[in-house]
């Protein structure tokens, strides 16, 4: 972050929450830190500034979903990917007919 780091940002959010609690409004923003290192010291610092949880890089997509589910009490409903249904419907490579319009939706990578 250009002005302050995530630790200081978390401290400021928690400080503002304490001020609001004094005025009878109770809030608790869920803060999940995304840290670039798996070192124990960074994990400890993350928890000391009162982050609710953390993920270390590199992380998997499923880990983000798991931690969001854990802290936000959300549940994901998975549906089959329609693209994989189409891909699996061909019994062999020769069954596929290439259409130039199909490549227009493909990412360059």
QUIWO-V395243 format. One record per residue. N is the residue number from 1. PHI is phi in degrees with one decimal (999 if undefined). PSI is psi in whole degrees, 0 to 359 (999 if undefined). BURIAL is 1 if it has 16 or more other ideal C-beta (glycine too) atoms within 10 Angstrom, else 0. Layout:
# QUIWO-V395243
{{N:PHI:PSI:BURIAL} {N:PHI:PSI:BURIAL}}
This chain:
# QUIWO-V395243
{{1:999:141:0} {2:-69.7:328:0} {3:-98.9:319:0} {4:-146.2:160:0} {5:-85.8:174:0} {6:-63.1:326:0} {7:-64.4:314:1} {8:-68.0:322:0} {9:-60.0:318:0} {10:-64.5:317:1} {11:-58.4:317:0} {12:-67.0:320:0} {13:-61.9:314:1} {14:-64.3:322:0} {15:-63.3:316:0} {16:-64.8:324:0} {17:-64.1:321:0} {18:-63.9:320:0} {19:-64.9:321:0} {20:-69.7:327:0} {21:-64.3:324:0} {22:-61.5:325:0} {23:-85.2:19:0} {24:77.1:3:0} {25:-99.9:117:0} {26:-100.3:125:0} {27:-133.1:155:0} {28:-151.1:105:0} {29:-78.8:128:0} {30:-75.9:125:0} {31:-123.1:118:1} {32:-112.5:118:1} {33:-83.0:140:1} {34:-110.7:105:0} {35:-106.2:149:1} {36:-84.0:357:0} {37:-135.2:151:0} {38:-99.1:9:0} {39:-63.5:139:0} {40:-56.7:321:0} {41:-60.5:317:0} {42:-67.3:322:1} {43:-63.0:317:1} {44:-62.7:315:0} {45:-61.3:320:0} {46:-59.5:316:1} {47:-74.3:329:0} {48:-65.7:327:0} {49:-83.1:6:1} {50:76.9:35:0} {51:-73.5:148:1} {52:-75.3:329:1} {53:-164.7:182:0} {54:-155.5:157:1} {55:-125.8:141:1} {56:-102.5:142:1} {57:-79.5:148:0} {58:-75.6:150:0} {59:-129.8:161:0} {60:-98.7:152:0} {61:-52.5:319:0} {62:-64.3:330:0} {63:-67.1:321:0} {64:-64.1:315:0} {65:-62.4:320:0} {66:-63.3:314:0} {67:-71.9:325:1} {68:-64.8:319:0} {69:-62.4:317:0} {70:-63.5:313:0} {71:-91.6:337:0} {72:-106.9:1:0} {73:50.8:48:0} {74:-106.2:155:0} {75:-126.1:135:0} {76:-98.9:139:0} {77:-110.7:119:0} {78:-95.8:137:0} {79:-121.3:151:0} {80:-60.9:145:0} {81:-78.6:119:0} {82:-60.3:330:0} {83:-65.2:319:0} {84:-68.0:329:0} {85:-62.8:316:0} {86:-65.0:315:0} {87:-62.0:322:0} {88:-78.9:348:0} {89:-77.6:346:0} {90:-89.5:128:0} {91:-79.5:332:0} {92:-151.6:164:0} {93:-59.3:328:0} {94:-70.2:346:0} {95:-76.3:345:0} {96:-87.6:130:0} {97:-110.7:119:0} {98:-75.8:132:0} {99:-119.3:127:0} {100:-54.3:326:0} {101:-63.4:332:0} {102:-65.4:327:0} {103:-75.2:342:0} {104:-65.3:333:0} {105:-90.5:354:0} {106:-81.3:138:0} {107:-65.5:152:0} {108:-60.0:322:0} {109:-58.7:999:0}}
